[in-house]
């Protein structure tokens, strides 16, 4: 899979986590636990873990440089001759 695909998957999972945390904070309602059978259900735990991993992956967005619709890694420098 291309990096851009992973970026969108990770961003989607982070948004799901943000919405879930918003619901917990505002209404004390855990949507993931409700839909998948409680906080101790294996599916809920997998989703919580995937959201956490996606959040860590999204930290890499800070080290990226996007120009002209293409992703350039700021750690690599190109030499213009």
Buried (B, 14 or more C-beta within 10 A) or exposed (E): EEEEEEBEBBBEBBEBBEEBEEBBEEEEEBBBBEEBEEEEBEEBBEBBEBBEEBBEBBEEEEEEEEEEEEEEEEEEEEEEE
